[in-house]
């Protein structure tokens, strides 16, 4: 395997943490989390969700970051080095790594379609064309036109162009710098919207979803299952993006500290989205009964159209969501870009060019089937990738190696609970997510 002559890296711990937050904060926080909170017990849902975030954050997120840094490579190089350590040869690991690498590429391709929708609605909110629909049926018709085959080619290409323009500048000058701008703006915009919506008549009804829990639902297995799925996918665990970003880390970085901050701010982003969207729906007398594209592109625009100052709010909303989408998209595309650099020794520009060509062609072809495409990626490929990464690091590399890499650069070592928690609890939960997701058609 040809090695890259010089490997880029994050300039600072803060830049790395913000980039990881950018990869984690995405559509799951915005169009799924508020609906889950509303439908599964309000504040009662938050208890299992917080527990799952803590468990997964301190096992899976820490593990993927440490695995990438230890091997100085993304999935292809890391998996190959792991099997080589176990005297199984690099070939086996590199073949298995194709699952998270291609899975990340496939998820990025589907995600780019959604980001294209966001850009179209952002521009439409500025020009006023979004408000041409007179009711929910009108918004449904407009969205179906956008989401059909080749229904949004122009803005889809713009989304891809923006993503690859950021990536071509590398880790420090491109990805780190872009996230340092977009992620703080995302939080400022959502907090601003939340404050404004709190002043509107009827918003108080929305807060009841968050402050008056239905404790009976806490005893339901469904609540815990969906909390697990939400936490798992929200933290962007797939054996790909987090592992790749970890590979750009310097050896003196405190990984447990970084993972804790990523989990914290990803959760804050989800909560801010919930306290913005649920009261907004309440101001229009609508119930939040489902997530997905319908929430963002049908029901919320209809709500904003009825809201005082709604034309300004919807611009801010789609701009903030656009930032979240772009930072996640950059992270997803980084995995195949890094794999080409590691395996074939290509320059960054050439690697980005190859991925851009493949990603653009395939993305345009799946515009009409993106929902099914994303389901396959999220239900099957992502959990399998996370499970393989967990097995490679926690089981194949060995206990002593794992402990050395976790504690390297840490201000204080994790307790001895970490090894059994990561080997058995995290890997077990990953299998559970995969099995239940397959049976239930998705829990993330």
VMD Tcl script that draws the C-alpha trace (Angstrom):
set ca {
  {0.00 0.00 0.00}
  {1.37 3.37 -1.00}
  {1.49 5.83 1.87}
  {0.61 9.50 1.69}
  {3.76 11.60 1.87}
  {2.36 14.10 4.31}
  {-0.88 13.77 6.24}
  {-3.01 16.81 6.96}
  {-4.31 17.37 10.48}
  {-6.55 19.61 12.56}
  {-4.75 22.68 13.87}
  {-6.44 22.70 17.26}
  {-8.50 20.59 19.62}
  {-11.33 23.11 19.37}
  {-11.32 22.86 15.58}
  {-11.47 19.07 15.76}
  {-14.34 19.09 18.27}
  {-16.34 21.61 16.23}
  {-15.77 19.57 13.06}
  {-17.01 16.42 14.82}
  {-20.02 18.34 16.14}
  {-20.66 19.47 12.56}
  {-20.58 15.87 11.36}
  {-22.99 14.75 14.09}
  {-25.47 17.64 13.90}
  {-27.72 16.95 10.95}
  {-31.18 15.98 9.83}
  {-31.59 13.49 12.66}
  {-31.43 16.36 15.15}
  {-33.82 18.58 13.22}
  {-36.51 16.51 11.53}
  {-36.53 13.38 13.69}
  {-35.61 14.24 17.29}
  {-38.47 16.76 17.88}
  {-41.00 14.27 16.52}
  {-39.62 11.49 18.70}
  {-39.79 13.68 21.80}
  {-43.37 14.64 21.00}
  {-44.61 11.14 20.18}
  {-42.75 9.13 22.83}
  {-43.48 10.78 26.14}
  {-42.05 14.29 25.92}
  {-39.51 14.76 28.69}
  {-39.84 11.06 29.53}
  {-38.17 10.24 26.20}
  {-35.18 12.36 27.19}
  {-34.24 10.04 30.08}
  {-33.46 6.95 27.96}
  {-32.04 9.19 25.24}
  {-29.54 10.82 27.62}
  {-28.56 7.41 29.00}
  {-27.94 6.04 25.51}
  {-25.94 9.11 24.48}
  {-23.69 8.78 27.53}
  {-23.11 5.04 27.02}
  {-22.51 5.28 23.27}
  {-20.51 8.50 23.51}
  {-18.05 7.12 26.07}
  {-17.62 3.82 24.22}
  {-18.28 4.08 20.49}
  {-17.33 7.72 19.86}
  {-14.19 7.45 21.98}
  {-13.33 4.17 20.28}
  {-13.69 5.41 16.70}
  {-11.68 8.56 17.42}
  {-8.90 6.58 19.12}
  {-8.87 3.87 16.44}
  {-8.40 6.42 13.66}
  {-5.66 8.29 15.53}
  {-3.84 5.09 16.50}
  {-3.60 3.87 12.91}
  {-3.23 7.31 11.31}
  {-5.78 6.32 8.70}
  {-9.47 6.01 7.92}
  {-11.33 2.69 7.74}
  {-9.24 1.15 4.95}
  {-5.87 1.79 6.58}
  {-7.14 1.23 10.14}
  {-8.89 -2.07 9.41}
  {-5.87 -3.27 7.43}
  {-3.49 -2.42 10.28}
  {-5.77 -4.13 12.81}
  {-5.88 -7.45 10.95}
  {-2.15 -7.17 10.28}
  {-1.55 -6.88 14.04}
  {-3.56 -10.07 14.48}
  {-1.37 -11.82 11.86}
  {-4.32 -12.12 9.48}
  {-2.80 -9.92 6.79}
  {-3.92 -6.49 5.58}
  {-6.10 -7.85 2.81}
  {-8.92 -9.08 5.06}
  {-9.16 -5.79 6.92}
  {-9.10 -3.72 3.74}
  {-11.87 -5.80 2.18}
  {-14.05 -5.45 5.28}
  {-13.36 -1.69 5.34}
  {-15.16 -1.33 2.02}
  {-18.46 -1.60 3.93}
  {-18.04 1.63 5.95}
  {-16.18 3.38 3.10}
  {-18.81 2.64 0.45}
  {-21.55 3.08 3.05}
  {-20.33 6.58 3.82}
  {-20.17 7.39 0.12}
  {-23.69 6.05 -0.43}
  {-25.06 7.98 2.55}
  {-23.32 11.15 1.33}
  {-24.85 10.72 -2.12}
  {-28.34 10.45 -0.64}
  {-27.69 13.29 1.81}
  {-26.61 15.57 -1.03}
  {-30.10 15.29 -2.50}
  {-31.58 16.55 0.78}
  {-29.07 19.42 1.00}
  {-30.10 20.36 -2.55}
  {-33.72 20.55 -1.35}
  {-32.63 22.76 1.54}
  {-30.83 25.19 -0.78}
  {-33.87 25.42 -3.06}
  {-36.15 26.17 -0.11}
  {-33.65 28.67 1.30}
  {-33.62 30.64 -1.95}
  {-37.39 30.22 -2.23}
  {-37.85 31.65 1.24}
  {-35.78 34.68 0.26}
  {-37.67 35.28 -3.00}
  {-41.04 34.41 -1.45}
  {-41.83 31.54 -3.82}
  {-42.03 29.09 -0.90}
  {-45.14 30.94 0.31}
  {-47.03 30.54 -2.97}
  {-48.69 27.38 -1.63}
  {-51.96 28.21 0.12}
  {-52.24 25.18 2.40}
  {-50.64 21.87 3.35}
  {-51.82 20.24 0.12}
  {-50.05 22.96 -1.81}
  {-46.82 22.36 0.08}
  {-47.15 18.61 -0.54}
  {-47.51 19.22 -4.27}
  {-44.52 21.58 -4.31}
  {-42.33 19.14 -2.38}
  {-43.32 16.17 -4.56}
  {-42.29 18.18 -7.61}
  {-38.93 18.96 -6.02}
  {-38.30 15.41 -4.77}
  {-39.15 13.67 -8.04}
  {-36.58 12.33 -10.53}
  {-34.40 15.21 -11.78}
  {-36.73 17.59 -9.97}
  {-34.01 19.72 -8.38}
  {-30.88 19.24 -10.49}
  {-29.62 22.82 -10.34}
  {-29.62 23.26 -6.57}
  {-28.44 19.68 -6.09}
  {-25.33 20.43 -8.14}
  {-24.79 23.65 -6.18}
  {-24.89 21.64 -2.92}
  {-22.29 19.21 -4.26}
  {-20.12 22.03 -5.59}
  {-20.11 23.83 -2.22}
  {-19.20 20.61 -0.44}
  {-16.29 19.71 -2.69}
  {-15.06 23.32 -2.75}
  {-14.67 23.13 1.04}
  {-13.03 19.69 0.93}
  {-10.45 20.50 -1.72}
  {-8.72 22.92 0.67}
  {-7.93 20.10 3.06}
  {-8.51 19.49 6.75}
  {-7.19 22.63 8.45}
  {-7.83 25.19 5.70}
  {-11.07 23.71 4.42}
  {-13.02 21.46 6.78}
  {-11.86 22.92 10.10}
  {-12.25 26.53 8.99}
  {-15.70 25.98 7.44}
  {-17.02 24.23 10.55}
  {-15.71 27.01 12.80}
  {-17.95 29.42 10.90}
  {-21.03 27.31 10.17}
  {-21.53 25.50 13.48}
  {-21.54 28.58 15.76}
  {-23.91 30.29 13.31}
  {-26.18 27.23 13.39}
  {-26.53 27.45 17.18}
  {-26.95 31.25 17.20}
  {-29.69 31.09 14.56}
  {-31.64 28.29 16.23}
  {-31.41 29.92 19.66}
  {-32.60 33.19 18.13}
  {-35.57 31.44 16.52}
  {-36.40 29.66 19.78}
  {-36.45 32.97 21.68}
  {-38.66 34.65 19.08}
  {-41.13 31.75 18.86}
  {-41.41 31.74 22.67}
  {-43.02 35.18 22.45}
  {-45.83 34.05 20.13}
  {-49.36 33.15 21.27}
  {-49.85 29.42 21.65}
  {-46.15 28.58 21.97}
  {-46.66 27.61 25.61}
  {-48.70 24.61 24.49}
  {-45.63 23.31 22.69}
  {-43.51 23.40 25.82}
  {-45.91 20.98 27.47}
  {-44.41 18.26 25.29}
  {-41.06 18.92 26.93}
  {-42.09 19.79 30.48}
  {-45.05 17.53 31.18}
  {-43.74 14.01 30.56}
  {-45.94 11.00 30.02}
  {-44.20 8.70 32.48}
  {-46.25 5.69 31.38}
  {-44.33 5.68 28.09}
  {-41.05 5.36 29.99}
  {-42.04 1.77 30.78}
  {-42.53 1.05 27.09}
  {-39.81 -0.87 25.31}
  {-40.58 1.15 22.19}
  {-39.44 4.36 23.90}
  {-36.10 2.83 24.86}
  {-35.59 1.24 21.45}
  {-36.20 4.48 19.58}
  {-34.05 6.42 22.06}
  {-31.20 4.00 21.35}
  {-31.62 4.34 17.61}
  {-31.83 8.13 17.82}
  {-28.69 8.37 19.96}
  {-26.76 5.94 17.79}
  {-27.39 7.71 14.49}
  {-27.29 11.21 15.95}
  {-23.72 10.65 17.13}
  {-22.69 9.72 13.58}
  {-21.34 6.25 14.38}
  {-20.76 4.19 11.25}
  {-17.08 3.19 11.36}
  {-16.34 5.99 8.90}
  {-16.58 9.75 9.49}
  {-15.65 9.89 13.17}
  {-12.85 7.39 12.58}
  {-11.50 9.46 9.67}
  {-11.57 12.70 11.64}
  {-9.78 10.87 14.46}
  {-7.04 9.89 12.02}
  {-6.21 13.58 11.56}
  {-5.70 14.07 15.31}
  {-2.36 14.80 16.93}
  {-1.12 12.41 19.60}
  {-1.47 14.92 22.44}
  {-5.23 15.37 21.93}
  {-7.49 14.29 24.82}
  {-9.93 11.93 23.11}
  {-12.33 11.25 26.02}
  {-12.66 15.02 26.54}
  {-13.30 15.55 22.82}
  {-15.89 12.76 22.65}
  {-17.70 14.15 25.70}
  {-17.98 17.57 24.09}
  {-19.19 16.16 20.78}
  {-21.92 14.16 22.55}
  {-22.86 17.18 24.69}
  {-23.19 19.68 21.86}
  {-24.92 17.24 19.55}
  {-27.51 16.74 22.30}
  {-27.80 20.50 22.83}
  {-28.43 20.91 19.09}
  {-31.23 18.35 19.23}
  {-32.81 20.03 22.26}
  {-32.60 23.48 20.68}
  {-34.29 22.11 17.56}
  {-37.03 20.58 19.72}
  {-37.73 23.76 21.70}
  {-37.90 25.66 18.40}
  {-39.95 23.31 16.23}
  {-42.48 21.92 18.72}
  {-43.65 25.37 19.96}
  {-43.67 26.62 16.36}
  {-46.07 23.83 15.41}
  {-48.17 24.62 18.48}
  {-48.56 28.29 17.48}
  {-50.40 27.09 14.37}
  {-52.45 24.55 16.29}
  {-50.76 21.60 14.58}
  {-49.61 18.42 16.26}
  {-46.13 17.11 15.67}
  {-46.89 13.51 14.78}
  {-44.06 12.59 12.43}
  {-40.58 13.56 11.33}
  {-38.77 13.12 8.04}
  {-38.83 15.39 4.97}
  {-42.52 16.20 5.48}
  {-41.76 18.05 8.71}
  {-39.12 20.32 7.19}
  {-40.44 20.89 3.69}
  {-44.22 20.69 4.16}
  {-45.46 21.31 7.69}
  {-42.91 23.86 8.94}
  {-43.16 26.12 5.86}
  {-46.94 26.02 6.29}
  {-46.52 27.00 9.95}
  {-44.05 29.79 9.19}
  {-46.43 31.20 6.57}
  {-49.03 31.74 9.32}
  {-46.59 33.11 11.88}
  {-45.93 36.82 12.51}
  {-42.49 37.51 11.09}
  {-42.57 34.06 9.47}
  {-40.82 35.20 6.29}
  {-37.73 36.15 8.28}
  {-37.88 33.06 10.49}
  {-38.03 30.67 7.55}
  {-34.95 32.24 5.95}
  {-33.00 31.85 9.18}
  {-34.33 28.31 9.59}
  {-33.23 27.04 6.17}
  {-29.91 28.87 6.41}
  {-29.16 27.17 9.76}
  {-30.32 23.80 8.46}
  {-28.18 24.32 5.37}
  {-25.11 24.79 7.54}
  {-25.91 21.57 9.41}
  {-26.40 19.71 6.14}
  {-23.16 20.92 4.56}
  {-20.99 20.08 7.59}
  {-22.46 16.57 7.72}
  {-22.04 16.13 3.96}
  {-18.37 17.14 4.12}
  {-17.78 14.53 6.83}
  {-19.51 11.76 4.87}
  {-17.60 12.44 1.65}
  {-14.29 12.66 3.55}
  {-14.23 8.88 4.16}
  {-13.95 7.82 0.48}
  {-11.63 10.76 -0.24}
  {-9.27 9.64 2.54}
  {-9.49 6.02 1.36}
  {-8.29 6.97 -2.12}
  {-5.43 8.97 -0.65}
  {-4.40 6.15 1.67}
  {-4.75 3.23 -0.75}
  {-3.51 4.77 -3.99}
  {-1.43 7.71 -2.78}
  {-3.49 10.20 -4.80}
  {-3.25 13.88 -4.06}
  {-6.15 15.44 -2.21}
  {-7.33 17.32 -5.30}
  {-7.37 14.15 -7.41}
  {-9.14 12.17 -4.68}
  {-11.80 14.85 -4.27}
  {-12.17 14.97 -8.07}
  {-12.76 11.21 -8.35}
  {-15.30 11.19 -5.51}
  {-16.98 14.32 -6.91}
  {-17.43 12.68 -10.31}
  {-18.85 9.43 -8.88}
  {-20.93 11.22 -6.27}
  {-22.48 13.66 -8.73}
  {-23.41 11.09 -11.38}
  {-24.96 8.65 -8.90}
  {-26.64 11.39 -6.87}
  {-28.47 12.77 -9.90}
  {-29.68 9.27 -10.81}
  {-31.21 8.57 -7.38}
  {-33.12 11.83 -6.89}
  {-36.44 10.03 -7.22}
  {-35.60 7.11 -4.90}
  {-33.63 8.90 -2.20}
  {-35.93 7.79 0.65}
  {-35.39 4.08 0.01}
  {-31.70 4.69 -0.67}
  {-31.24 6.40 2.70}
  {-33.19 3.67 4.50}
  {-30.81 0.98 3.23}
  {-27.80 3.06 4.29}
  {-29.08 3.93 7.76}
  {-30.76 0.64 8.65}
  {-28.10 -1.77 7.40}
  {-24.81 -0.29 6.23}
  {-24.13 2.24 9.02}
  {-24.69 -0.19 11.94}
  {-22.61 -2.87 10.19}
  {-19.80 -0.34 9.68}
  {-19.92 0.72 13.34}
  {-19.95 -2.92 14.47}
  {-16.96 -3.80 12.29}
  {-15.00 -0.80 13.60}
  {-15.86 -1.83 17.17}
  {-14.76 -5.41 16.57}
  {-11.53 -4.34 14.89}
  {-10.51 -1.94 17.66}
  {-11.94 -3.45 20.83}
  {-11.51 -7.14 19.97}
  {-8.86 -7.57 17.25}
  {-6.36 -4.93 18.41}
  {-6.42 -6.21 21.98}
  {-7.07 -4.79 25.43}
  {-3.57 -3.40 26.07}
  {-3.43 -1.57 22.73}
  {-6.90 -0.10 23.26}
  {-6.03 1.13 26.75}
  {-2.79 2.71 25.53}
  {-4.52 4.59 22.73}
  {-7.46 5.75 24.85}
  {-5.23 7.17 27.58}
  {-2.73 8.75 25.17}
  {-2.99 12.53 25.64}
  {-5.85 12.22 28.15}
  {-5.72 14.40 31.25}
  {-7.02 11.50 33.30}
  {-7.40 7.85 32.25}
  {-10.81 6.29 31.94}
  {-11.74 3.74 34.58}
  {-11.34 0.00 34.13}
  {-15.00 -0.16 33.23}
  {-14.13 1.02 29.74}
  {-12.87 -2.27 28.28}
  {-15.91 -4.43 29.16}
  {-18.30 -1.57 28.37}
  {-16.81 -1.09 24.91}
  {-16.35 -4.76 24.05}
  {-19.67 -6.06 25.28}
  {-22.10 -3.21 25.85}
  {-21.31 -1.06 22.79}
  {-20.91 -3.97 20.37}
  {-24.06 -5.56 21.81}
  {-26.05 -2.35 21.40}
  {-24.79 -2.03 17.83}
  {-26.06 -5.52 17.02}
  {-29.36 -4.61 18.67}
  {-29.69 -1.48 16.52}
  {-28.97 -3.52 13.39}
  {-31.42 -6.30 14.24}
  {-34.24 -4.07 15.45}
  {-33.72 -1.63 12.60}
  {-34.05 -4.49 10.11}
  {-37.20 -5.81 11.77}
  {-38.88 -2.46 12.41}
  {-37.78 -0.73 9.21}
  {-35.49 1.71 11.00}
  {-35.17 3.06 14.54}
  {-32.82 5.94 13.85}
}
mol new
graphics top color blue
foreach p $ca { graphics top sphere $p radius 0.5 }
foreach p [lrange $ca 0 end-1] q [lrange $ca 1 end] { graphics top cylinder $p $q radius 0.2 }
display resetview
